[in-house]
Amino acid sequence: MTLPFLPFARPTLDEETIAAVAEVLRSGWITSGPRVREFEDALTRYLGGERTVRSFTSATAGLEIALQACGIGPGDEVVVPAMTFAASANVVLRVGARPVLVDVEADTRNLDPQRLRDAITGRTRAIMPVHFAGLAADLDAIGSIARERGLRVIEDAAHAIGTRHQGRLVGSYGDLVCFSFHPNKNMTTIEGGALSFPGGAAAEVRCADLERFHGIVRNAEGELDVQIPGGKSNLSDVSACIGLAQLAKLDGFIERRHALVARYFERLHTDPAMVLPARGDAGHSWHIFAPLLPLDRLRLSRSGFVAALQARGIGAGVHYPSLAGFGAYQRLGYRTEQFPNAAHIGANTLTLPLFPGMQPADVDRVCDACAEIIEVNRL
Ligand SMILES: Cc1ncc(COP(=O)(O)O)c(C=O)c1O
């Protein structure tokens, strides 16, 4: 019997959510409206009630708007980890500033605070830590460097809705924090993202409101003014209603991810061994499970490994190659050798299937497949 294809990620959408979507579709109001406000309020409550939340069509839009809200532009520098999704650094370029790449730690794969300190110049305006795979970056060290040097911290928490740092939810404190609700993430709105703002950030919130909807404001009579040439990245009510249903289930999804990851740690034994990701603590939200392949001891490339998994009906992903290897960043003068940890992770990482709908037997199937592929391709 052939087993069904096992993708590396799959959203969990139940019939209740599908019915809620149908209700919004029938309501006559499908773009930003009451469900968006409800979703933003629900996110505020989830984050402990003290934060202001604004939603967007993606985390990419949210991050770009966060930079704009902090007044970051040409001549400014923003520190970004060298191993992250391209969006983290692309948005810095898009506002006309320079992304200053800094290597990640070999084990956590998060921004290395020591190297961060050395990368700060007179032009640095912000630090953008990424909570890679759902494991919180060292927010204490990063926050204290930021305070010392008068810098903003824009957290790229695309992987980290539901992540805790020392028991506190990421996004419930700190400066600006941006989540993603792409279908592969811990919860989804199809496409979508949100920014969590601290109290006292009224000017930044206002800027985000203008940037996400054409710069439009209305006076008491409902007459419209366009105050800046804003963009268009407002979430729809259809997406927000999915987000509401997903948020209510988020803690359960993360619990399920923990159980599946515990089984990976128990069962993923290969010879030569794969390097398993840092386990972190109970605050890890396990957006992805990405061990490193022992490629230097195999006669198989990573794409060969992916093809071998695919032949066994198993999907895999790559998160992420070093940014320094991409054309847009090489043109800024970066070279992969400058960031050895990012280069090593980027060249060897492989994301294995992990999503709440998986069964323990699916984990076993992936572990067996990895062991077999490594066994027959050992040098
Ligand atoms: C670290 C990181 N930042 C930003 C993004 C962008 O998220 P979105 O697809 O919601 O724009 C992603 C998406 O995968 C990501 O992984």
The ligand as a Gaussian input file, in Angstrom:
#p B3LYP/6-31G(d) Opt

LIG

0 1
 C       11.952000      34.903000       9.226000
 C       10.873000      35.364000       8.313000
 N       10.604000      36.672000       8.214000
 C        9.626000      37.136000       7.421000
 C        8.854000      36.298000       6.668000
 C        7.792000      36.854000       5.784000
 O        6.531000      36.412000       6.140000
 P        5.290000      36.617000       5.133000
 O        5.314000      35.452000       4.193000
 O        4.096000      36.616000       6.030000
 O        5.492000      37.914000       4.453000
 C        9.078000      34.927000       6.740000
 C        8.282000      33.997000       5.948000
 O        8.563000      32.835000       5.828000
 C       10.114000      34.440000       7.568000
 O       10.386000      33.136000       7.652000

